[in-house]
Amino acid sequence: MEMVETITQTQARRIVLGAQGFTAGAPRTEPKKAHLMKVIDRLGLLQIDSVSVSVRAHYMPVFSRLGAYDQSMLDRAAAKAPRPIFEYWGHEASYLPVELQPLFRWRMEDAARGVGTWKGIARFACEQSAFIERIFSEIAKRGPLSPSDFEEKGQGGWWGWSDVKRAMEVLFWSGLITSAGRKGSMERLYDLPERVLPAAIIAAPTPAREDAQRALIARSAKSLGVASAQDLRDYYRLPVAGFAERLRELVDAKEIQEIYVKGWKGIFFLHRDASVPRRVEANTLLSPFDPLIFYRPRTERFFDFHYRIEIYTPAHKREYGYYVMPFLMDDRLAARVDLKADRKRRVLHVLSAFAEENAGEECAPRLLAALWKLARWQGLEAMEIADAGNLARRLKDANSA
């Protein structure tokens, strides 16, 4: 019987941070498209979020790994041919490397049958099939179109916006239409896949469901480095049915190795390409939806960092703040800050700042440097630090020094 290797928690953390791109170092020159695509390929997805109180979530993971870069590069990669990325439901709504599109066709086929989607969307698809077909026909004739391109014109005229949006979401989830870019800051433009995606992707054969899901688990394992089975399943939100069998097949093929982590219960999985960095020298802020931390149980296990986003929590019940970014200091999550960008006044507001236990005296100056780096990237020229949080006073003192 083959022995199962045991690694330490420190080794596990460093493997994870290496796999997630935190040991590669920022480029010496201004980041180019090749740097951007290397990050996206390494991560396998960027979760999209519309909250703009600080920086929209899909822009931050690239900044966290490369430093200041031109955000419009990401916009162009998603909207200009030949597109290297596309939008679909990966881990929630996501930008994904375009070569993964065939691996999600099983999800599109399920959605077309009303499986695996939100209950409201599935019910709408069942009840409004003729309406959805009309929307599809309009996009085929006139695309790319957004929901706001369909106007109500009195009784019996054009359709209500909300129903149009639902119809487009049904078609989008089913793969019959795809995102052709954005209208304004966040409203999707929809068009036919054959008019948006590269011809080679459209022509690529559709893999069997089992093969596609096995490939997605392998991608998850490579992006995560060390992971539990649940971590791997969550990355691309894979169904429970068949997951254990696909994971076992990858272990049998030696693409993934079973390991123990000292002090943690259960079996973990190590990708065959994973390596243990000798050290991690990180000093950066993270979006709440960064792939390193978006699965909260994993964040708590690997970093002993309990994190919940409090956007939907009433203000008087929030513990840390509305839009809190964790601070990665070397190989630990050492602090968290609630941030708001006042773009009119060009001020970054630090509404609260909390240090974790044993964060150390170096935490405040290093966090301040990360905050200024973020501020300058966003074109902000000043910083105002409120008094909330156990790190606020030290942060203010460091900023005034």
Secondary structure, 3 states (H helix, E strand, C coil): CCCCEEECHHHHHHHHHHHCCCCCCCCCCCCCHHHHHHHHHHHCCEECCCCCCCCCCCCHHHHHHHCCCCCHHHHHHHHCCCCCEEEEECCCEEEEEHHHHHHHHHHHHHHHCCCCCCHHHHHHHHHCHHHHHHHHHHHHHHCCECHHHCCCCCCCCCCCHHHHHHHHHHHHHCCCCEEEEEECCCEEEEECHHHCCCHHHHHCCCCCHHHHHHHHHHHHHHHHCEECHHHHHHHCCCCCCCHHHHHHHHHHCCCEEEEEECCCCCCEEEECCCCCCCCCCCEEECCCCCCCCCCHHHHHHHHCCCCCCCCCCCHHHCCCCCCEEEEEECCEEEEEEEEEEECCCCEEEEEEEEECCCCCCCHHHHHHHHHHHHHHHCCCCEEEECCCCCCHHHHHHHHHC
